[in-house]
Amino acid sequence: MNYTPVVGLEIHAQLATESKLFCSCSTEFGAPPNSNTCPICLGMPGVLPVVNKKAVKYAIMMALATNCRINRRSGFSRKNYFYPDLPKGYQITQYEVPIAEDGYIEIETDGKRKRVGITRIHLEEDAGKSLHPEGKAEEVTSVDFNRCGVPLIEIVSEPEISSPKEAVAYANKIKQLLEYLGICRGVLAEGNIRFDINVSVMPEGAGSLGVRTEIKNLNSFHSLAKAIEYEIERQIKVLDNGGRVVHETRLWDEKKLITRSMRTKEEISDYRYFPEPDLLTLVVTDKWLDEISSTLPELPDARCSRIEKQYGIPHYNASVLTSTKPLADYFEQVAKLCKNSVRASNWVITEVMKVINERKITVDEFSVRGKALAELLDLIDDGVISQTAAKEVFSAMLETGKSAARIVEEKGLFRVSDEQAIREIVDKVIAEHPKEVKRYQGGKKQILGFFIGQVMKLSGGKADPKVAQRILQEVLDN
Ligand SMILES: [Zn+2]
C-alpha cells in the first residue's frame, strides 16, 4: 500500500520587543531567574494587562509578509490549563478571531515551487520555564518566570506539506521572513522559534485524511526533519500491520531519534476558552495598517528576483545570497563596486561563505568588507592576477587585513603575460616531457591541456593561460 504523508506546522516565534506582551517587564534573554517579573506577569489578583502596541505591529507585519487577511477587529481569550510555569493558571491568547487569517507562502524544493497555505496567525503570551537541576531532577523542580508574558506569534499552516524536506523549506522561509522584517531574533538555540508538528498518512485513493499525531516543541531544523521522517514511517508500519493510529501528543526523543507516546490529546473543550474580560477588542484602523504596509522592507522572494535580474546572476546564486538579509547586503555592496557581478556572486557563495561557516561567525563579523573584496576581484578582471593567485591574496587579506593591491605587490603575484618569460617556461616544459611531445606530434592534440597545466604549475599560477596556449601551439606545431 502506498501512503501520502500530510504534515502541518505550528510555529511559535518570539517577537523582538523590549518589553513583554501585557506588562513593561524586560524580555532580555539570560537575565537572572525571576528578575524580569512583576505582579502582572506573575498573575497576582487585581492586576490589569495592557497590550504592547509594538507586538501587535510586528504580528501585522508578519501577516502582510505571508499574504494574510488582517482582521480589523480581533480579541484575546483565556486558555485554561494548569502547569507550574503558568502562574495565572491560564494563558492569554487569541482564539475565536485571530489578528490574521488565510495567507500563504511559496517554498522551493529541488527546483520546484509550491504554495503552502497559512491558516492563521495569532498573538499570545509565552509561559515560564521549569528547570530540573542536575542530580536532583527527581525531587526538585525550579521555575523561572522571566519568559512569562513574552510576546509570541503562532503561525499555523494548512496541512499541505508532504515531506520532511518541504517542512524544512517552509520553516526556513518563515524564519527568513521574520529576520528580514526584523521582528524576531531567530536564534533557535535560545528558543526564539519553536515548532509543533502534526503528521498523518493517507492511504492512496482514500478520500479523507488519516488520524494525526502531534509532536511539540522541536527547536532545530534537524529535529524537525527527523521527527517527521520517523513519525511517517512509524504510522505506515502501524497501518500496514493492521493497527490504527491513535490521536495523541508524542514526545520527540532527541537522543534516540524516536517519538514516544506522551498523553492523549486534550480536546479543545478541556481548555475552557473564554473571552479575556480585562482586555478590549483589538482594533486595527485603516490608517495604521497603511502606515505599517508602507514601511515593510523588501522581502526575500522579491529581493531574489531583483538581484537575479539586476546583476545578471544565476537563480541558484541569487537564492543562496538572499537566504539572509546581511548576506544579501554584503553581496550587493561587492557587486555594486566591482566590474564582474557574476564573479562576485560566485566568490561570496564559495570563498566568503566557507570562511563564515568554518569560523562560525556572521557576515557582519567577516573581516574582509565588501569594498576590499571588490578591489580583489577587479584585479582578476583587469588581468593583474590569476584566479589561483587571487585565492592566495584572499587568505592573506583575511590574516593581515591588508589591501589586495598591497599583498599582490609584496608577494610579487602579478600575472606573467610577458612573452619572453612564458616562452622560457614553455621550453623547459617541452624539454622535460619528450614522450608527451611525441604523442602530441603523432596526432594526440588533446594533450595540449596537459602542457598548459604544466606551464601554469611551473609559473606558480602566474602565467596568462591564453598566452601560454598560443606559445605552446606555436612551438609544438613546428
Ligand atoms: Zn511583568
Residues whose N, C-alpha, C, O or C-beta is under 5 A from the ligand:
A	BS01	ZN	C23 S24 C25 N36 T37 C38 I40 C41
